[in-house]
């Protein structure tokens, strides 16, 4: 199972892959759902509002993670460095 990147890329993934989408922005997930519906993507398992730093999926849930255009600057919460 893969965790997918931007919604506009959804049609680029093989339909033999099971996909999950996560975004902290509900409006972005609505756009992703529109794309899923437009393309008839039955391989998208779900789309969830979630903070990527605190996922509620169990460890080792995914074979591949795509996190395009994600950048972290500075310290994150709880990072002692």
Secondary structure, DSSP 8 states (H G I E B T S, - for coil): -EE---GGGGGGS-TTS-EEEEES-HHHHHHHHHHHHHHT-TTEEEEEE--TTS--S-TT--SEE--TT----S--TT---
